C-alpha cells in the first residue's frame, strides 16, 4: 500500500492523451512531472487522484483561447465544427492507443479492462486508466471496427463529442440552452447501441443531445452513464442534464460524473475559474436528490477544461475532499463518490 491521500478518486474523463498527441508533452513527462496542465503522476500521488477514463478525442481545428473568451461573456452559442472523416479519425485513434501504451511503459498508468483491475490499480503506484473514445468518428456505419477496438481494450465510448457523427447529434456550447437540439439517433446510431451492449462497452451520454439520450434510454440494456456532466437546474447550459434526464439515469441504475469545467458549474455560465467549491456542492446535492448516493461520482475534464482555481489540477483533489468534508460528507459517502459508485456501475455494465 502507498501513502496517497485516501480514498483515491477514480475520474470519469480526462484529455491528457490529447496533450501527448499534439506533441505538448511526452509520456515520460507525465510520469516524472510537469510544470503545467492538470495531470501527472507526482501530482496524482499528492492529491490522491487514482486515474480514470483516459479519452481519445479527435480534435477539430479550433482555437480554445478564442472559445473560452467568448464563453466568458454569456449568452453565447458557438458554431459546431464539421464532421471528421472516418479514415482520418481511425488513424488518430490508433495513435491514441499508442500514447496509452507509452504512458504505461513510462510507468505513469496501468491500463485496465475490468473493474477488478481498476480496484487493484487503485492500491498500486500508478494511475488506473480505462481507454475511452470521445466521439465515435473512427467507427463506420456498420460498426465493424468495434470488435477490434474492444480487443484493444476499449471499454467506454461516446457516440458524439459535440459535432455530428453518422450516429447522432451533439450539443453546441450554448448558454442558456437545454440539450433539446436536433434529432435522435440514426439507424447507424441504433446499431452502435446494440453492438456496444453486446460487447459490454459503456455508452457515454455526455455531449449527446436530448433526443439521442432518449433513444439510448429506450434501446440500451446497460446503466445510463454521463461521465462528465452537471445539473441543468443549477447551470442552464446545453451540456448539462435536465431533471427528466437525471430521472432516466436513476431508473437505469446509472450515474453521473460531476464535470469541473467552470462554465458548466457556474449558474451564470461563464468560463471563469474564480468561484467557491460551494457551487460544486450545489450540483452534488441536486444530483444526489435525483440519483441517490450510489449514482454520483466525478468526471473532471482535466486537461480539457478550465477548472475552479481552488482545484487547479489533480493535486487539488485534497482541496475537493476538504470541501466535501465541510459539506458533511462522511467516510462511507466519500468512498462512494471517490470510486465506489464507478466500480458498481462498471461491474454492472461490463458484466462482472
KOLSETI-731791 format. One record per residue: y, x, z of N, C-alpha, C, CB in turn; residue number from 1. Coordinates in steps of 0.05 Angstrom, whole numbers. Atoms other than C-alpha are relative to their C-alpha. Glycine has a CB too. Layout:
<minus>
Y,X,Z,Y,X,Z,Y,X,Z,Y,X,Z,NUM;
...
</minus>
This chain:
<minus>
-24,17,0,0,0,0,25,17,0,0,-19,24,1;
-25,-15,2,72,21,-10,21,-12,18,10,0,-29,2;
-21,9,-17,137,12,27,22,-15,-15,13,23,15,3;
-19,17,14,171,-31,-26,8,-24,17,-12,-9,-27,4;
-7,25,-14,210,-90,3,-19,-22,-7,29,-8,-5,5;
19,21,5,164,-149,10,12,-27,8,-26,5,16,6;
20,-1,21,145,-197,-15,13,8,-27,-13,-28,-3,7;
-11,-9,26,153,-167,-84,5,-25,-18,-20,19,-14,8;
-8,22,17,187,-211,-135,-12,4,-28,30,-3,-2,9;
10,1,27,149,-228,-199,19,-18,-16,-30,-11,-2,10;
-23,11,13,200,-247,-251,-8,-13,-27,21,21,-5,11;
7,15,24,198,-298,-308,9,11,-26,10,-27,3,12;
-11,-9,26,238,-260,-360,18,25,3,15,-22,-14,13;
-20,-22,3,270,-193,-377,0,9,-29,-7,23,19,14;
-3,-10,27,294,-160,-441,1,31,-1,26,-11,-12,15;
0,-29,-1,282,-87,-422,-12,13,-25,-15,10,24,16;
12,-11,24,238,-76,-483,20,2,-23,-24,-17,-9,17;
-20,-1,21,297,-92,-528,17,24,2,17,-26,0,18;
-16,-25,-3,336,-34,-499,-16,24,-11,6,5,30,19;
16,-21,12,278,11,-518,-1,-1,-30,-29,-1,12,20;
2,4,29,271,-18,-587,26,6,-15,-9,-28,-7,21;
-26,-6,12,345,-9,-600,7,30,3,22,-17,12,22;
-4,-28,-4,339,64,-580,20,7,21,10,12,-26,23;
-20,-5,-21,385,57,-520,-12,16,23,11,-27,11,24;
15,-14,-21,332,83,-471,-28,5,-10,0,-17,27,25;
28,-6,7,262,111,-473,-18,-10,23,-4,31,-4,26;
18,8,-21,200,90,-434,2,20,24,-28,-1,-10,27;
-2,-20,-21,207,155,-395,25,-4,17,0,29,-12,28;
-24,7,-15,278,136,-376,-5,-22,20,23,-8,-19,29;
6,23,-18,253,70,-347,-17,9,23,-13,-22,-16,30;
18,-10,-22,200,107,-307,15,17,20,-23,15,-12,31;
-14,-20,-17,247,161,-280,25,-10,13,5,25,-15,32;
-25,10,-11,311,122,-270,22,1,-21,8,15,24,33;
-22,3,19,373,100,-309,27,-3,14,-6,-23,-19,34;
-27,4,-12,448,101,-296,11,-27,-6,19,21,-10,35;
-11,26,8,457,32,-327,-23,-19,-5,18,2,-25,36;
20,20,4,421,-31,-346,-9,-12,26,-24,12,-15,37;
9,15,-23,382,-74,-298,-27,9,12,-2,-28,-7,38;
27,-5,-10,311,-48,-293,-8,29,-5,-20,-19,-14,39;
15,-25,2,278,19,-279,-18,1,25,18,25,-2,40;
19,0,-22,221,38,-233,12,8,27,-22,19,-7,41;
-12,-7,-26,262,73,-178,16,-24,12,18,24,-3,42;
-15,22,-11,308,13,-171,-18,-24,6,22,-9,-20,43;
20,21,-6,248,-35,-174,-12,5,28,-22,-1,-21,44;
11,-7,-27,219,2,-114,20,-5,22,-9,30,0,45;
-21,4,-20,285,-1,-78,4,-30,6,27,12,-10,46;
-5,28,-4,292,-76,-89,-24,-17,4,15,-10,-23,47;
24,17,-1,220,-99,-87,-3,-18,-24,1,-16,25,48;
3,15,25,222,-121,-159,-28,7,-11,23,7,-21,49;
27,-6,7,148,-126,-176,-7,-1,-29,-18,-17,15,50;
6,3,28,154,-137,-251,2,-29,-9,-27,12,-7,51;
-1,27,10,143,-199,-292,-7,-1,-29,27,-12,5,52;
4,3,29,143,-224,-364,20,19,-14,4,-29,-8,53;
-17,-18,16,169,-169,-410,1,-11,-28,-12,30,0,54;
-3,15,25,197,-204,-470,3,19,-24,24,-18,1,55;
-5,-12,26,191,-181,-542,17,-20,-15,-27,7,-15,56;
-20,18,12,252,-211,-575,11,13,-25,23,-7,20,57;
-11,-11,25,272,-201,-648,29,-8,-1,-16,-12,-25,58;
-28,7,-1,348,-197,-646,12,-7,-27,16,23,12,59;
-16,5,24,396,-227,-696,24,19,0,10,-30,0,60;
-24,-16,1,455,-186,-720,22,-15,15,9,6,-29,61;
-21,14,-16,508,-203,-667,14,21,17,-12,-22,17,62;
-16,-17,-19,560,-173,-620,0,-14,26,28,6,-11,63;
2,13,-25,542,-191,-549,27,0,15,-21,14,18,64;
-26,-1,-13,611,-169,-524,18,-22,-9,13,28,-5,65;
-17,22,11,645,-218,-571,-10,-27,11,0,1,-31,66;
11,25,-9,597,-274,-550,7,-4,29,-31,1,-3,67;
-7,3,-28,610,-261,-476,29,-6,3,-7,26,16,68;
-29,5,-2,685,-260,-488,5,-30,-6,15,17,-20,69;
-4,29,5,681,-330,-519,-10,-17,23,-16,-7,-26,70;
12,16,-21,637,-354,-462,15,3,27,-29,9,5,71;
-18,-2,-24,690,-332,-411,20,-23,0,14,26,0,72;
-21,21,3,734,-390,-436,-11,-26,-10,22,10,-19,73;
11,26,8,698,-457,-437,23,-19,-8,-16,-13,23,74;
26,6,12,689,-502,-473,-6,20,-23,-1,-28,-11,75;
8,-17,22,650,-462,-525,-25,-12,-14,-5,29,9,76;
23,9,16,599,-475,-580,-5,22,-21,5,-28,-13,77;
5,-22,17,572,-412,-611,-20,-8,-22,-11,25,16,78;
18,7,22,540,-419,-680,-27,14,3,13,7,-27,79;
27,-12,-1,465,-406,-685,-4,19,-23,-21,-22,0,80;
7,-19,22,441,-345,-724,-20,-12,-19,-10,26,12,81;
19,8,20,399,-352,-786,-29,6,9,5,13,-27,82;
27,-6,-7,323,-354,-780,-8,28,-9,-19,-20,-13,83;
10,-27,7,285,-288,-782,-26,-3,-17,-6,16,27,84;
24,1,17,233,-278,-838,-24,9,15,4,16,-26,85;
25,-7,-15,161,-275,-812,-8,29,-3,-22,-18,-9,86;
9,-28,2,143,-206,-841,18,19,16,0,9,-29,87;
-19,-16,-15,206,-176,-810,-5,-3,30,29,-7,-7,88;
5,5,-28,192,-209,-743,-27,13,9,-1,-30,6,89;
26,-11,-7,119,-186,-744,2,30,4,-21,-5,-23,90;
-3,-29,-3,138,-113,-755,15,6,27,16,11,-23,91;
-15,-5,-24,188,-117,-697,-18,-5,25,25,-18,1,92;
17,7,-22,137,-150,-651,-21,22,4,-14,-27,-4,93;
20,-22,-3,86,-95,-666,14,24,13,-10,8,-28,94;
-14,-22,-13,139,-44,-646,4,-7,30,28,4,-13,95;
-3,9,-28,149,-85,-582,-25,6,16,6,-29,2,96;
24,-7,-14,76,-77,-563,-4,30,3,-25,-12,-16,97;
1,-29,-3,81,-3,-577,18,9,23,9,14,-27,98;
-18,-7,-23,140,0,-529,-12,-6,27,27,-15,-3,99;
14,6,-25,99,-35,-476,-21,22,7,-14,-27,-3,100;
19,-22,-5,44,17,-485,14,25,9,-16,5,-26,101;
-16,-23,-8,97,71,-480,8,-2,29,24,3,-17,102;
-7,4,-28,121,42,-414,-23,5,19,12,-28,5,103;
23,-4,-17,51,41,-386,-8,29,1,-24,-17,-11,104;
7,-28,1,37,112,-409,19,17,16,-2,10,-29,105;
-21,-15,-16,102,135,-376,-3,-5,30,27,-8,-10,106;
4,6,-29,78,105,-310,20,-20,12,2,25,15,107;
-20,19,-10,131,50,-306,-13,-27,6,23,-3,-19,108;
11,27,-3,87,-12,-313,-31,2,-1,10,-18,-23,109;
28,6,5,16,-38,-311,-2,-26,-15,-16,-1,28,110;
2,24,16,2,-86,-367,-22,-18,11,-5,7,-30,111;
19,19,-13,-32,-149,-340,-5,-23,-19,12,-10,27,112;
9,23,16,-71,-204,-375,-11,-23,16,-20,9,-20,113;
10,21,-18,-95,-244,-315,17,-1,25,-30,5,7,114;
-15,3,-25,-65,-270,-251,-12,20,21,-2,-29,11,115;
12,-19,-18,-115,-226,-213,11,28,-4,-30,0,-4,116;
-12,-27,6,-88,-164,-249,29,1,10,-2,6,-30,117;
-27,1,-10,-17,-185,-232,0,5,30,14,-27,-7,118;
1,-2,-29,-35,-193,-159,-7,28,9,-20,-20,11,119;
7,-28,-6,-68,-124,-158,23,18,-5,-24,8,-16,120;
-23,-18,7,-8,-92,-192,23,-3,20,10,-7,-28,121;
-21,4,-20,39,-123,-141,-4,16,25,3,-30,6,122;
6,-17,-23,5,-80,-89,-1,29,-7,-25,-8,13,123;
2,-28,10,10,-16,-131,26,14,-2,-14,0,-26,124;
-24,-17,2,61,36,-151,17,-5,-25,-9,29,1,125;
-15,5,24,84,7,-217,8,-30,-1,-16,8,-25,126;
-6,28,4,114,-58,-242,-22,-13,-16,28,-3,-15,127;
18,16,16,67,-112,-267,15,-9,-25,-11,-25,16,128;
-13,8,25,81,-130,-340,-18,-18,-16,9,25,-16,129;
14,19,17,57,-191,-378,14,-2,-26,-3,-28,14,130;
-13,2,26,71,-190,-453,8,-29,-7,-19,11,-22,131;
-12,26,7,115,-248,-475,15,4,-26,18,-12,22,132;
-16,0,25,144,-264,-544,20,-22,2,-17,-2,-25,133;
-22,19,-2,212,-299,-542,9,-8,-28,24,11,17,134;
-5,8,27,216,-338,-607,-23,8,-18,26,12,-11,135;
26,-5,13,153,-345,-649,3,6,-30,-17,-25,3,136;
-4,-6,28,181,-320,-715,-22,18,-12,27,14,-4,137;
21,-17,10,125,-269,-720,-26,-15,-8,-7,21,20,138;
24,17,5,74,-326,-725,6,-17,-25,-7,-17,25,139;
-4,17,24,65,-361,-792,-7,-29,6,-17,10,-23,140;
5,28,-5,58,-436,-800,-29,-7,5,10,-16,-25,141;
28,5,-5,-17,-431,-800,-9,8,29,-17,16,-20,142;
5,-11,-27,-14,-397,-731,-23,19,1,-6,-24,19,143;
24,-18,1,-69,-349,-754,5,25,16,-6,7,-29,144;
-6,-25,-14,-34,-290,-721,-4,-1,30,29,8,-6,145;
2,2,-29,-42,-318,-651,-26,13,11,0,-30,7,146;
25,-13,-9,-114,-294,-646,4,30,4,-23,-4,-21,147;
-5,-29,-2,-93,-222,-659,19,6,23,10,11,-27,148;
-19,-5,-21,-34,-227,-613,-12,-4,28,25,-19,-3,149;
14,4,-26,-77,-255,-557,-18,23,6,-16,-26,-1,150;
17,-24,-4,-126,-198,-567,16,24,9,-16,6,-25,151;
-18,-22,-8,-67,-150,-559,11,-4,28,22,2,-20,152;
-10,4,-27,-50,-181,-492,20,-22,3,10,24,11,153;
-21,20,-3,-1,-237,-508,-11,-23,17,8,-11,-28,154;
7,22,-18,-3,-289,-453,22,-21,4,-8,11,27,155;
-23,18,-2,64,-324,-460,16,0,-25,17,7,25,156;
-14,2,26,103,-349,-520,21,-22,1,-20,-6,-23,157;
-21,20,4,169,-385,-531,1,-8,-29,27,10,9,158;
-1,8,28,166,-427,-595,26,7,-14,-5,-29,-3,159;
-26,-7,11,240,-413,-605,15,17,20,17,-25,-8,160;
-21,-11,-17,295,-369,-578,22,-22,-2,11,29,-10,161;
-19,22,3,358,-408,-597,3,-7,-30,27,8,11,162;
-1,6,29,357,-402,-673,-25,-15,-8,2,27,-17,163;
23,16,8,310,-449,-711,-23,18,-10,7,-20,-21,164;
24,-12,12,238,-429,-729,-14,-21,-16,-18,13,23,165;
16,20,14,185,-462,-771,-13,-20,19,-21,14,-18,166;
14,17,-20,160,-493,-706,19,-20,13,-12,18,21,167;
-18,18,-14,223,-526,-678,28,11,1,-10,-6,28,168;
-29,-7,-1,296,-520,-659,7,7,29,17,-23,-9,169;
-10,-8,-26,330,-485,-601,28,-12,5,2,30,2,170;
-26,10,-7,395,-500,-566,20,23,-4,1,-10,29,171;
-20,-21,3,460,-463,-582,12,6,28,23,-10,-19,172;
-14,-6,-24,502,-430,-528,25,-18,0,8,30,3,173;
-20,20,1,544,-492,-517,6,-11,28,-8,-23,-20,174;
-9,11,-26,584,-516,-456,25,-16,-4,4,23,21,175;
22,15,-12,589,-571,-437,-17,-13,-21,12,-21,19,176;
18,12,19,528,-600,-470,-27,-4,13,-4,18,-25,177;
29,2,-7,457,-625,-459,-16,15,-21,-9,-30,2,178;
17,-12,20,398,-598,-497,-10,-19,-21,-24,12,13,179;
8,21,19,393,-662,-538,13,6,-27,7,-28,10,180;
-12,-10,24,408,-625,-602,-22,5,-20,16,27,6,181;
20,-4,21,366,-631,-665,-26,-15,4,-6,29,-2,182;
25,15,0,296,-656,-679,-22,13,17,-10,-3,-27,183;
23,-10,-16,228,-646,-647,-16,21,-14,-18,-23,7,184;
17,-20,12,171,-600,-664,-8,-8,-28,-25,4,17,185;
10,4,26,150,-593,-736,-31,-3,2,7,23,-20,186;
29,1,0,77,-603,-757,-11,27,8,-11,-9,-27,187;
9,-27,-8,70,-528,-751,4,5,30,16,22,-16,188;
-5,-2,-29,100,-532,-681,-22,-14,16,27,-12,7,189;
22,14,-14,47,-583,-661,-25,17,-1,-4,-28,-12,190;
24,-18,2,-7,-535,-687,3,23,20,-3,11,-29,191;
-5,-22,-19,25,-480,-646,-7,-7,28,29,10,-2,192;
6,10,-27,19,-521,-583,-30,-1,4,13,-27,6,193;
29,3,-2,-54,-536,-597,-14,27,2,-11,-16,-24,194;
12,-27,1,-71,-463,-612,6,15,26,10,16,-24,195;
-7,-13,-26,-34,-437,-550,-17,-12,22,30,-3,6,196;
17,12,-20,-72,-487,-508,-29,10,-2,0,-31,-2,197;
27,-9,4,-138,-465,-539,-4,29,10,-8,-2,-29,198;
2,-29,-7,-124,-391,-528,10,5,29,16,16,-19,199;
-11,-3,-27,-93,-403,-459,25,18,1,-22,11,19,200;
-26,-14,1,-25,-375,-479,21,-20,11,7,9,-30,201;
-20,17,-12,31,-403,-436,23,-5,-19,11,14,26,202;
-22,8,16,85,-441,-473,25,-1,17,-5,-27,-14,203;
-25,-1,-15,156,-426,-450,20,-19,-12,12,29,-1,204;
-18,20,9,205,-484,-455,29,10,-1,-1,-24,18,205;
-27,-10,0,268,-442,-443,9,5,-29,3,26,16,206;
-13,-2,26,314,-444,-504,-8,-24,-19,-7,26,-14,207;
9,22,17,276,-504,-535,18,-24,4,-29,-7,5,208;
-17,24,-3,316,-567,-549,-15,-23,13,11,-9,-27,209;
12,22,-17,304,-633,-513,-23,-14,-14,22,-20,6,210;
22,14,13,262,-667,-566,-25,18,-3,9,-9,-28,211;
22,-19,0,219,-604,-572,-15,0,27,9,27,-8,212;
12,1,-27,207,-605,-497,-16,-26,3,22,2,22,213;
15,26,-1,188,-679,-502,-26,2,-14,18,-22,-11,214;
25,-2,15,137,-663,-555,-21,17,14,6,12,-28,215;
19,-16,-15,105,-607,-515,-10,-14,24,13,27,8,216;
9,15,-24,103,-652,-454,-22,-19,-7,24,-15,12,217;
21,19,9,61,-702,-494,-25,15,-9,11,-17,-22,218;
23,-13,13,17,-652,-531,-15,20,17,10,14,-24,219;
12,-23,-14,3,-595,-482,-18,-10,23,21,19,10,220;
17,6,-23,-54,-596,-433,4,20,23,-30,1,-9,221;
-6,-20,-20,-23,-539,-392,25,-8,16,4,28,-13,222;
-25,5,-15,31,-540,-338,24,8,-17,0,16,26,223;
-25,-5,15,101,-543,-368,16,22,16,17,-25,-4,224;
-14,-22,-13,140,-479,-354,25,7,-15,-19,25,2,225;
-25,-11,11,212,-458,-366,4,26,16,25,-19,3,226;
1,-26,-15,212,-383,-349,28,8,10,-11,21,-18,227;
-27,-9,-9,288,-374,-344,21,-21,-8,7,27,-13,228;
-19,22,4,329,-438,-339,9,-11,27,-14,-23,-16,229;
-12,10,-25,372,-474,-287,4,-30,-1,27,14,5,230;
-3,29,-3,394,-544,-266,26,-9,-14,2,-7,30,231;
-22,11,15,438,-582,-315,19,-17,18,-10,-17,-23,232;
-17,16,-18,463,-627,-259,21,16,14,-18,-14,21,233;
-19,-17,-13,499,-568,-229,17,15,-21,-14,21,18,234;
-15,-14,21,518,-530,-292,-8,-13,-26,-7,31,-1,235;
7,15,23,521,-575,-353,1,16,-26,19,-23,-3,236;
2,-17,23,502,-522,-403,-25,-8,-16,-3,30,8,237;
23,8,17,456,-535,-463,-26,14,7,7,5,-29,238;
24,-15,-8,408,-482,-436,-13,-9,25,8,29,2,239;
11,8,-25,397,-517,-371,-16,-27,-2,22,-4,21,240;
19,22,1,346,-571,-354,11,-25,15,-27,8,12,241;
-9,25,-12,364,-644,-341,-20,-9,22,4,-22,-21,242;
18,11,-20,334,-683,-283,-24,-13,-12,15,-20,18,243;
23,12,14,290,-720,-332,-20,21,-8,9,-16,-25,244;
18,-22,7,262,-654,-357,-14,12,24,15,21,-16,245;
11,-10,-25,252,-629,-286,-23,-18,9,21,3,22,246;
22,19,-8,211,-692,-272,-24,3,-18,11,-29,-2,247;
22,-5,18,169,-679,-334,-16,25,9,10,4,-29,248;
13,-25,-8,155,-608,-310,-15,-4,26,21,23,4,249;
13,6,-25,138,-633,-240,-26,-15,-4,19,-15,19,250;
24,17,5,89,-685,-266,-23,17,-11,7,-22,-19,251;
21,-17,12,51,-630,-303,-10,22,19,11,14,-25,252;
7,-22,-19,46,-584,-242,12,26,-9,-30,2,2,253;
-12,-24,10,91,-534,-276,22,12,18,12,-4,-27,254;
-21,-13,-17,151,-493,-253,23,10,-18,-12,23,16,255;
-25,-11,13,220,-464,-270,7,26,14,23,-21,2,256;
-10,-25,-10,244,-393,-261,31,0,-1,-11,24,-15,257;
-29,1,0,317,-391,-239,12,24,-15,11,0,29,258;
-13,-20,17,359,-353,-290,25,11,14,8,-12,-28,259;
-23,-12,-14,410,-304,-262,25,1,-18,-7,28,8,260;
-23,-2,18,456,-309,-323,24,-16,11,-7,-10,-28,261;
-24,12,-13,526,-324,-297,8,-26,-11,23,19,-1,262;
-9,24,13,543,-377,-348,-18,-24,6,3,4,-29,263;
20,21,-5,480,-417,-330,0,-7,30,-27,8,-10,264;
-1,5,-29,494,-413,-255,27,-13,8,-4,26,16,265;
-27,10,-8,569,-426,-251,4,-28,-10,22,19,-11,266;
-5,27,9,588,-500,-254,21,-1,-22,10,-17,23,267;
-20,0,22,647,-481,-299,-10,13,-25,25,15,10,268;
12,-10,25,600,-448,-350,11,27,-9,4,-19,-21,269;
-13,-25,8,640,-382,-350,-20,23,2,25,5,16,270;
16,-24,-2,604,-317,-366,16,21,14,-9,10,-29,271;
-14,-18,-18,637,-282,-308,-17,4,25,29,-10,7,272;
20,-6,-21,598,-247,-252,11,-2,28,-11,27,-5,273;
-12,0,-26,646,-255,-194,-3,-28,13,30,8,-1,274;
4,25,-15,617,-311,-151,-22,5,21,-8,-23,-19,275;
19,-2,-22,575,-321,-88,-27,-9,-9,10,-16,24,276;
27,9,5,500,-327,-89,-5,-28,11,-20,20,12,277;
2,28,-9,512,-394,-55,-4,-18,-24,25,-8,16,278;
4,16,24,515,-421,-126,-30,0,-8,17,11,-23,279;
28,-1,7,444,-397,-139,-16,-17,20,-10,29,1,280;
14,17,-20,423,-432,-74,3,-29,-7,11,6,28,281;
-4,28,8,452,-497,-101,-20,-7,-22,29,-4,-11,282;
20,5,21,408,-491,-163,-28,-1,13,1,22,-22,283;
25,0,-13,349,-473,-119,-6,-27,14,-2,23,21,284;
4,25,-14,358,-535,-76,-5,-23,-19,25,-6,18,285;
3,21,19,365,-580,-136,-28,1,-13,22,0,-21,286;
26,-3,12,303,-552,-169,-23,-8,19,-4,29,-10,287;
21,7,-20,262,-559,-105,0,-30,4,6,15,27,288;
-1,30,-3,286,-632,-99,-19,-13,-21,29,-10,-4,289;
16,12,21,250,-647,-165,-28,13,-3,15,2,-27,290;
24,-14,5,196,-594,-169,-17,5,25,6,26,-14,291;
13,-7,-25,178,-584,-96,-1,30,4,-29,-11,-1,292;
0,-28,-7,168,-518,-61,-20,17,-16,-7,3,29,293;
19,-14,16,110,-500,-107,8,3,-29,-27,-13,1,294;
-8,1,28,150,-508,-171,24,17,-8,5,-27,-8,295;
-24,-16,6,206,-456,-168,-6,29,5,23,-9,18,296;
2,-29,-3,208,-381,-178,26,12,-12,-25,12,-14,297;
-23,-14,12,255,-331,-211,-5,9,-28,9,23,18,298;
1,-10,27,269,-313,-283,26,13,-8,-6,-24,-20,299;
-26,-13,-1,325,-263,-281,16,2,-26,-4,28,11,300;
-13,-7,26,340,-250,-355,13,28,3,21,-21,-7,301;
-10,-28,-3,352,-177,-332,0,14,-28,-17,16,20,302;
-4,-15,25,376,-132,-389,5,-18,-24,-24,17,-5,303;
-7,18,22,393,-194,-429,23,-19,7,-24,-16,-7,304;
-21,18,-8,449,-227,-389,19,14,20,-12,-25,14,305;
-19,-8,-20,510,-217,-345,-8,-13,26,30,-6,-8,306;
10,12,-25,483,-227,-274,21,2,22,-26,14,9,307;
-20,-1,-21,520,-240,-209,4,28,11,-9,-18,23,308;
-5,-27,-9,554,-178,-183,-13,6,27,30,4,3,309;
14,-4,-25,521,-189,-115,-29,9,-4,0,-25,17,310;
27,-9,7,454,-176,-150,2,26,-15,-15,-21,-17,311;
-5,-23,16,477,-126,-203,-24,10,-16,10,22,18,312;
24,-9,14,407,-101,-221,-24,-5,18,2,31,-7,313;
24,7,-15,335,-103,-196,0,11,28,-24,9,-15,314;
-3,-9,-28,353,-63,-134,13,-21,17,16,26,2,315;
-14,21,-14,395,-123,-116,-17,-23,10,22,-11,-17,316;
18,20,-11,333,-164,-100,1,0,31,-29,5,-10,317;
-4,-1,-29,347,-141,-29,22,-20,8,8,29,10,318;
-22,19,-5,412,-180,-31,-8,-29,-5,25,7,-17,319;
10,27,5,377,-240,-61,-17,-10,23,-16,-1,-27,320;
16,8,-23,326,-241,-5,17,-6,24,-20,23,7,321;
-18,5,-23,382,-236,46,14,-27,-3,22,22,2,322;
-13,26,5,417,-296,13,-20,-23,5,11,-1,-28,323;
20,20,-5,352,-335,15,-5,-4,30,-26,8,-14,324;
4,2,-29,342,-319,89,23,-15,12,-2,29,12,325;
-24,14,-11,413,-341,104,-1,-29,-6,26,13,-12,326;
2,28,8,398,-405,67,-23,-15,14,-5,-1,-30,327;
21,13,-16,339,-419,113,-28,2,-11,7,-28,3,328;
27,-3,12,280,-396,70,-17,17,20,2,15,-27,329;
18,-14,-18,222,-377,116,-20,18,-14,-15,-20,18,330;
19,-19,12,166,-327,104,-18,-13,-20,-16,13,22,331;
19,14,19,118,-377,72,14,-8,-26,-12,-24,14,332;
-15,7,24,171,-403,24,8,24,-15,24,-17,8,333;
-8,-24,13,195,-333,9,-23,10,-18,8,22,20,334;
23,-9,16,125,-314,-15,-5,-18,-24,-26,1,18,335;
3,19,22,121,-376,-58,20,6,-22,2,-29,9,336;
-21,-5,19,188,-362,-91,-3,27,-13,27,-2,14,337;
2,-27,10,175,-288,-99,-22,3,-21,-5,20,23,338;
21,-3,21,108,-292,-135,-22,-21,3,-12,27,2,339;
22,18,-5,61,-344,-104,0,-23,-20,2,-11,28,340;
-1,22,19,85,-401,-149,-7,9,-28,27,-13,1,341;
8,-11,27,79,-358,-211,-30,4,-2,15,27,-5,342;
29,-5,1,8,-338,-193,-15,-27,-2,-9,16,25,343;
13,26,1,-10,-411,-181,0,-12,-29,14,-20,19,344;
-3,12,27,17,-435,-249,-16,16,-20,30,-2,-7,345;
14,-16,20,-12,-376,-287,-30,-3,3,8,29,3,346;
28,5,-3,-81,-387,-257,-8,-27,-14,-8,0,30,347;
6,26,12,-78,-460,-279,2,1,-30,20,-21,11,348;
-4,-2,29,-52,-442,-348,-21,17,-14,28,12,-6,349;
18,-19,13,-98,-384,-362,-30,-6,7,6,28,9,350;
28,8,-5,-160,-419,-335,-15,18,19,-15,-1,-25,351;
13,-17,-20,-173,-373,-276,-9,-15,25,18,23,7,352;
</minus>
